[in-house]
Amino acid sequence: MAAKTKIVRTESLSTDRVDGCVDDDIITCPICMNIIWKPVTCQVCENSFCLKCIRLWLLEKPNVCPFRCQFQERKPSPILMKLLSRLKLTCQYKPNGCMLLIPYESLEKHELSECLFRLTQCSECSKEMFYNELENHQNNDCSPKELTCLKCNSVYYRKDGHETIDCLKKQKEKIHEIAHSYDIKDSAQKSRFCQKIVELYKRQEANRDYAQRNQSHGEEHDWTPSAPVYTPSSPAHPQATSPNVVDPISTPLRLSSVNFSLIHQKHKDGAHIPNGYAGFNWENIYYMFEQHVRENIQLRGFLNAYNDSRCCVAYNGRGHAILIYLPNASNTFGIHSFEAMSAYHDEFQLKVSGYRSKALLAVKNVILKRDELNLFEINWDHIDRLVLTPERILGTNKPETFILANLNFVL
């Protein structure tokens, strides 16, 4: 059997993958020099480009075509689409054993969801294998991995699920243990503990509504309780934006609120957030100052992220995912909440993923608004990597950029 090759899907199609001869001048992108993928045409000069290529080009040179004319987008010509539709290409998983020739129009679907030689991960034990080996593995040699709920510390198997009511019962038991350990006799203190249970149930009702709203956006099933969107208080009262922490299962949280106004050796037009800032490493995360935004009209999507007490925010480079982790890989942290918005797209989905020891522990999808910051409560503990992945949006020149105003970590 062929060795398992981990392949990352890209937006470029090398001409080497085409079966037969091709007319390079017509069906190749002038920017990447590969087969045009998801073509976009300039109405002025009639040249066509890959959607991703021209989007990145225009991010650097707004409204300027690579052929030095004023870029005006239009649909590609029927002739170009007909030429592309005639192409047959090798699958990117050919090194793994796939020998099929795929029509251009079917290539993405095949490589993302149909190819039997793509690598996949068993949902029960997290072992990586070819997709065509998955069924046999799950029927014969899978050893399910135990999962731990980040809310109540219950241990369970993914196939069994973890019902919300069981999670709340465990948290209730923990509250009573805490009350008993402190020998709480005062009725007022007992009342406060009971109130926490009421707040839990209220939160769960809000979570259910929020999950139903997100489901309409086609998100994956979320094995952790979703959290409702919280609207921050008025910028005139910045101290009121601190989250009201409700954590019935642990000692008081040690929240570390990270903003981006204390970066050393700042560049006025922004740069990559240096590793070590606030004690974390930051991959593909950049900072942006309000003054630079006001001087560049194409960045106006950032404006509403600033207020009287905030002159600097962070964002994801080139619309790609970001990664946050501690320099010492053996240490873990928690994420209580973060404040974010979309720069260009309304009702924009952001996937939040928490990892520990390379294993995916939890996934949560939130919806960002354009021009409006919202506070999202996550409440995950004991993770060592936090990944924020923006939803991919087709048919636009604007990147999938989201803005982070602050993050509230649990240390």
C-alpha positions as CSV (number, residue, x, y, z in Angstrom):
1,M,0.0,0.0,0.0
2,A,1.2,3.5,-0.8
3,A,2.6,5.5,2.1
4,K,0.1,7.9,3.6
5,T,1.0,11.4,2.3
6,K,-0.5,14.4,4.2
7,I,-1.6,16.8,1.5
8,V,-2.8,20.3,2.1
9,R,-5.3,21.4,-0.5
10,T,-4.3,24.6,-2.3
11,E,-6.0,27.0,-4.7
12,S,-3.4,26.4,-7.5
13,L,-3.7,23.7,-10.3
14,S,-0.4,23.0,-11.8
15,T,-0.4,22.4,-15.6
16,D,1.4,19.1,-14.9
17,R,-1.9,17.8,-13.6
18,V,-3.7,18.2,-16.9
19,D,-4.3,15.1,-19.0
20,G,-3.2,15.9,-22.6
21,C,-2.1,19.2,-24.1
22,V,-3.3,22.6,-23.0
23,D,-3.3,26.1,-24.5
24,D,-1.3,27.8,-21.7
25,D,-2.0,31.3,-23.0
26,I,-5.8,31.0,-22.6
27,I,-6.4,28.9,-19.5
28,T,-3.5,29.8,-17.2
29,C,-3.6,32.6,-14.7
30,P,-1.1,35.5,-15.4
31,I,-0.5,35.8,-11.6
32,C,0.3,32.2,-10.5
33,M,1.0,30.8,-14.0
34,N,-1.2,27.7,-13.1
35,I,-4.5,26.6,-14.5
36,I,-7.1,29.2,-13.7
37,W,-9.2,28.1,-10.7
38,K,-12.7,29.7,-10.2
39,P,-12.0,32.4,-12.9
40,V,-12.7,36.1,-12.6
41,T,-12.3,38.4,-15.6
42,C,-11.3,42.1,-15.8
43,Q,-14.0,43.9,-17.8
44,V,-11.5,46.5,-19.1
45,C,-8.6,44.3,-20.5
46,E,-10.5,41.0,-20.8
47,N,-7.8,39.0,-18.9
48,S,-8.9,36.3,-16.5
49,F,-7.4,35.3,-13.2
50,C,-7.9,32.8,-10.3
51,L,-10.4,34.2,-7.8
52,K,-7.9,33.8,-5.0
53,C,-5.0,35.3,-6.9
54,I,-6.8,38.4,-8.0
55,R,-8.3,38.9,-4.5
56,L,-4.8,38.9,-2.9
57,W,-3.5,41.1,-5.7
58,L,-6.3,43.7,-5.1
59,L,-5.6,43.6,-1.4
60,E,-2.1,44.9,-2.1
61,K,-3.1,47.2,-5.0
62,P,-6.7,48.2,-4.7
63,N,-8.6,48.6,-8.0
64,V,-5.5,48.2,-10.1
65,C,-5.4,45.2,-12.5
66,P,-2.2,43.3,-13.0
67,F,-2.3,44.7,-16.6
68,R,-2.3,48.3,-15.2
69,C,-5.8,49.2,-16.0
70,Q,-8.7,50.0,-13.7
71,F,-9.9,46.6,-12.5
72,Q,-13.6,46.0,-13.0
73,E,-14.8,42.5,-12.3
74,R,-17.2,40.6,-14.6
75,K,-18.0,36.9,-15.3
76,P,-15.6,35.0,-17.4
77,S,-16.4,34.4,-21.1
78,P,-18.4,31.3,-22.1
79,I,-15.4,30.3,-24.3
80,L,-13.0,30.2,-21.3
81,M,-15.5,28.2,-19.2
82,K,-16.0,25.7,-22.1
83,L,-12.2,25.2,-22.5
84,L,-11.9,24.7,-18.7
85,S,-14.8,22.3,-18.6
86,R,-13.0,20.1,-21.2
87,L,-10.0,19.6,-18.9
88,K,-9.4,16.3,-17.1
89,L,-7.0,16.5,-14.2
90,T,-5.2,14.1,-11.9
91,C,-6.4,14.0,-8.3
92,Q,-4.1,15.7,-5.8
93,Y,-4.2,12.4,-3.8
94,K,-2.5,10.5,-6.7
95,P,0.6,10.0,-4.4
96,N,-1.7,8.1,-2.0
97,G,-3.1,5.8,-4.8
98,C,-5.9,7.7,-6.6
99,M,-5.5,7.1,-10.3
100,L,-8.7,8.8,-11.5
101,L,-8.9,11.6,-14.0
102,I,-11.4,14.2,-12.8
103,P,-13.3,16.7,-14.9
104,Y,-12.4,20.3,-14.0
105,E,-15.9,21.1,-12.7
106,S,-16.0,18.0,-10.4
107,L,-12.4,18.3,-9.1
108,E,-13.2,20.3,-5.9
109,K,-16.0,18.0,-4.8
110,H,-14.0,14.9,-5.5
111,E,-10.9,16.0,-3.5
112,L,-12.9,17.4,-0.6
113,S,-15.6,14.7,-0.1
114,E,-15.4,11.8,-2.6
115,C,-11.8,10.6,-3.0
116,L,-11.2,7.3,-1.2
117,F,-7.5,8.1,-0.8
118,R,-7.9,11.4,1.1
119,L,-6.7,11.3,4.7
120,T,-9.4,11.4,7.3
121,Q,-9.5,11.1,11.1
122,C,-11.5,8.6,13.1
123,S,-14.0,10.5,15.2
124,E,-13.8,7.9,18.0
125,C,-10.0,7.5,18.4
126,S,-8.5,10.3,16.3
127,K,-6.3,7.9,14.4
128,E,-5.5,9.2,10.9
129,M,-6.0,6.9,7.8
130,F,-7.2,6.7,4.2
131,Y,-11.0,7.3,3.9
132,N,-11.4,3.9,2.3
133,E,-10.0,2.3,5.4
134,L,-12.3,4.1,7.9
135,E,-15.3,1.7,7.9
136,N,-13.1,-1.4,8.4
137,H,-11.2,0.3,11.2
138,Q,-14.3,1.4,13.1
139,N,-15.9,-2.1,12.7
140,N,-12.8,-4.1,13.8
141,D,-9.9,-2.3,15.5
142,C,-11.0,1.1,16.8
143,S,-10.3,1.8,20.4
144,P,-12.5,4.8,21.3
145,K,-10.8,7.6,23.1
146,E,-12.3,8.9,26.3
147,L,-13.4,12.6,26.2
148,T,-13.6,14.9,29.2
149,C,-16.3,17.6,29.4
150,L,-14.7,21.0,30.0
151,K,-17.7,22.1,32.0
152,C,-18.3,19.2,34.5
153,N,-15.2,17.0,34.1
154,S,-17.3,14.0,33.2
155,V,-15.6,11.3,31.2
156,Y,-17.5,9.8,28.2
157,Y,-17.2,8.4,24.7
158,R,-18.1,10.5,21.7
159,K,-20.6,7.9,20.4
160,D,-22.5,8.0,23.7
161,G,-22.7,11.8,23.6
162,H,-22.9,13.9,26.7
163,E,-26.4,15.2,27.4
164,T,-26.8,18.8,28.7
165,I,-29.0,17.8,31.6
166,D,-26.3,15.3,32.8
167,C,-23.7,18.0,32.5
168,L,-25.8,20.4,34.6
169,K,-26.5,17.8,37.2
170,K,-22.8,17.2,37.6
171,Q,-22.2,20.9,38.0
172,K,-25.0,21.1,40.6
173,E,-23.4,18.3,42.6
174,K,-20.1,20.2,42.5
175,I,-21.7,23.3,43.8
176,H,-23.2,21.4,46.7
177,E,-19.7,19.9,47.4
178,I,-18.2,23.4,47.5
179,A,-21.0,24.6,49.8
180,H,-20.5,21.7,52.1
181,S,-16.7,22.0,52.2
182,Y,-17.1,25.6,53.3
183,D,-19.9,24.6,55.8
184,I,-22.2,27.4,54.4
185,K,-25.0,27.9,56.9
186,D,-25.9,31.5,56.1
187,S,-29.1,31.5,54.1
188,A,-28.0,34.4,51.9
189,Q,-24.9,32.5,50.8
190,K,-27.0,29.4,50.1
191,S,-29.3,31.5,48.0
192,R,-26.4,32.7,45.9
193,F,-25.3,29.2,45.2
194,C,-28.9,28.3,44.2
195,Q,-29.0,31.4,42.0
196,K,-26.0,30.0,40.0
197,I,-28.0,26.9,39.1
198,V,-30.8,29.2,37.9
199,E,-28.3,31.1,35.8
200,L,-27.0,27.9,34.3
201,Y,-30.5,26.9,33.1
202,K,-31.1,30.3,31.7
203,R,-27.8,30.2,29.9
204,Q,-28.7,26.8,28.5
205,E,-32.0,28.1,27.1
206,A,-30.1,31.0,25.4
207,N,-27.6,28.5,24.1
208,R,-30.3,26.4,22.5
209,D,-31.7,29.4,20.6
210,Y,-28.2,30.4,19.5
211,A,-27.4,26.9,18.3
212,Q,-30.6,26.9,16.3
213,R,-29.7,30.2,14.6
214,N,-26.2,28.9,13.8
215,Q,-27.6,25.6,12.4
216,S,-29.2,27.6,9.6
217,H,-25.6,28.6,8.5
218,G,-24.7,24.9,8.0
219,E,-22.3,24.6,10.9
220,E,-20.9,21.2,12.1
221,H,-22.4,19.6,15.2
222,D,-21.0,21.2,18.3
223,W,-20.2,18.7,21.0
224,T,-19.7,21.5,23.6
225,P,-22.5,23.8,24.8
226,S,-22.8,26.8,22.5
227,A,-22.8,30.3,24.0
228,P,-25.0,33.2,23.2
229,V,-23.7,36.4,21.8
230,Y,-23.2,39.2,24.3
231,T,-23.3,42.8,23.2
232,P,-20.6,44.9,24.9
233,S,-21.6,48.0,26.9
234,S,-21.2,51.5,25.6
235,P,-17.6,52.5,24.8
236,A,-18.2,55.4,27.2
237,H,-18.1,52.9,30.0
238,P,-15.3,50.5,29.1
239,Q,-15.1,49.0,32.5
240,A,-18.6,47.6,32.0
241,T,-17.5,45.3,29.2
242,S,-15.7,42.9,31.6
243,P,-17.6,39.6,31.3
244,N,-19.8,38.5,34.2
245,V,-18.1,35.2,35.0
246,V,-20.4,32.3,36.0
247,D,-18.2,29.3,36.8
248,P,-19.9,26.9,39.3
249,I,-17.4,24.1,38.9
250,S,-14.1,25.7,39.8
251,T,-12.4,28.2,42.0
252,P,-12.6,31.9,41.0
253,L,-11.1,32.4,37.5
254,R,-7.8,34.2,37.1
255,L,-8.7,36.1,34.0
256,S,-6.0,37.8,31.9
257,S,-7.5,40.3,29.5
258,V,-5.2,40.8,26.5
259,N,-5.6,43.8,24.2
260,F,-3.0,45.0,21.6
261,S,-2.1,48.5,22.7
262,L,1.1,47.5,24.6
263,I,3.1,46.1,21.7
264,H,6.8,47.2,21.7
265,Q,8.6,48.5,18.6
266,K,5.3,49.4,16.9
267,H,5.0,50.1,13.2
268,K,2.5,52.8,12.5
269,D,1.1,50.9,9.5
270,G,0.9,47.6,11.5
271,A,2.9,44.4,11.5
272,H,2.8,40.8,12.9
273,I,2.2,40.5,16.6
274,P,5.5,39.4,18.0
275,N,5.7,36.0,19.7
276,G,5.9,36.4,23.4
277,Y,3.5,39.3,23.5
278,A,1.3,38.8,26.7
279,G,3.0,35.5,27.2
280,F,1.6,33.8,24.0
281,N,2.8,32.9,20.6
282,W,0.7,34.3,17.7
283,E,0.6,32.8,14.2
284,N,-0.8,34.8,11.3
285,I,-2.1,37.6,13.7
286,Y,-1.3,41.2,12.9
287,Y,-2.1,44.5,14.6
288,M,-3.6,47.7,13.1
289,F,-3.7,51.2,14.5
290,E,-6.7,53.5,14.2
291,Q,-4.7,56.3,12.7
292,H,-3.5,54.1,9.8
293,V,-7.1,53.0,9.2
294,R,-8.3,56.6,9.0
295,E,-5.6,57.4,6.4
296,N,-6.5,54.4,4.1
297,I,-10.1,54.4,2.9
298,Q,-9.9,50.7,1.8
299,L,-9.5,49.8,5.5
300,R,-12.7,51.5,6.6
301,G,-14.1,48.1,7.7
302,F,-11.9,48.3,10.8
303,L,-13.2,51.7,12.0
304,N,-15.9,50.5,14.4
305,A,-13.4,48.3,16.3
306,Y,-11.9,51.4,17.9
307,N,-13.1,53.6,20.7
308,D,-11.8,56.2,23.2
309,S,-9.8,53.5,25.1
310,R,-8.8,51.3,22.2
311,C,-6.5,52.5,19.4
312,C,-5.1,49.2,18.3
313,V,-6.8,45.9,17.3
314,A,-5.6,42.6,15.8
315,Y,-6.7,40.8,12.7
316,N,-6.0,37.6,10.7
317,G,-3.6,37.9,7.8
318,R,-4.9,37.5,4.2
319,G,-8.2,36.1,5.5
320,H,-6.6,32.8,6.8
321,A,-6.9,31.0,10.1
322,I,-4.9,32.1,13.2
323,L,-3.3,30.1,16.0
324,I,-2.6,31.1,19.6
325,Y,-0.5,29.0,22.0
326,L,1.9,29.2,24.9
327,P,5.7,29.0,24.2
328,N,6.0,26.0,26.6
329,A,4.0,23.3,24.9
330,S,3.5,21.4,28.2
331,N,1.5,24.3,29.7
332,T,-2.3,24.7,29.2
333,F,-4.6,27.7,29.4
334,G,-8.3,28.5,29.1
335,I,-10.2,30.9,26.9
336,H,-13.2,32.6,28.7
337,S,-14.3,35.0,25.9
338,F,-13.2,37.3,23.1
339,E,-14.5,40.4,21.4
340,A,-14.6,40.3,17.6
341,M,-16.3,41.5,14.5
342,S,-16.1,41.0,10.7
343,A,-14.2,43.6,8.6
344,Y,-16.1,43.1,5.3
345,H,-18.8,40.5,5.4
346,D,-22.0,40.5,7.5
347,E,-23.3,37.4,9.2
348,F,-19.8,35.9,8.9
349,Q,-19.1,32.5,10.5
350,L,-16.0,32.0,12.6
351,K,-15.0,28.5,13.8
352,V,-13.3,28.3,17.2
353,S,-11.4,25.1,17.9
354,G,-9.6,24.1,21.1
355,Y,-6.8,21.5,21.1
356,R,-4.8,19.6,23.7
357,S,-1.8,17.4,22.8
358,K,-2.8,17.7,19.1
359,A,-6.3,16.2,19.8
360,L,-9.3,18.3,19.0
361,L,-11.3,18.8,22.2
362,A,-14.1,21.2,21.3
363,V,-15.5,23.2,18.4
364,K,-17.8,26.2,18.5
365,N,-19.1,28.3,15.6
366,V,-20.0,32.0,16.2
367,I,-21.5,34.6,13.8
368,L,-19.7,37.9,13.5
369,K,-21.4,41.1,12.4
370,R,-19.8,43.7,10.2
371,D,-19.1,47.1,11.8
372,E,-20.3,45.8,15.2
373,L,-18.1,44.3,18.0
374,N,-19.7,41.5,20.0
375,L,-18.4,39.5,23.0
376,F,-18.4,35.8,22.6
377,E,-18.3,33.6,25.7
378,I,-16.4,30.3,25.1
379,N,-15.5,29.0,28.6
380,W,-12.9,26.3,27.7
381,D,-10.2,25.3,30.1
382,H,-7.0,23.2,29.8
383,I,-6.3,23.6,26.1
384,D,-2.8,24.2,24.6
385,R,-3.9,25.6,21.2
386,L,-6.6,27.9,20.1
387,V,-7.4,28.1,16.4
388,L,-9.9,30.6,14.8
389,T,-10.8,29.7,11.3
390,P,-12.9,32.1,9.1
391,E,-15.7,30.8,6.8
392,R,-14.6,30.7,3.2
393,I,-16.7,33.1,1.1
394,L,-16.7,32.8,-2.7
395,G,-17.5,35.4,-5.4
396,T,-15.9,38.4,-3.7
397,N,-12.6,40.3,-3.8
398,K,-12.7,41.0,-0.1
399,P,-10.7,38.7,2.1
400,E,-12.3,36.8,5.0
401,T,-10.9,39.2,7.6
402,F,-12.0,39.3,11.2
403,I,-11.0,41.7,13.9
404,L,-10.1,40.9,17.5
405,A,-10.4,43.7,20.1
406,N,-9.4,41.6,23.1
407,L,-9.2,38.1,24.4
408,N,-9.9,37.0,28.0
409,F,-7.7,34.0,28.9
410,V,-7.9,31.8,32.0
411,L,-4.4,31.3,33.4
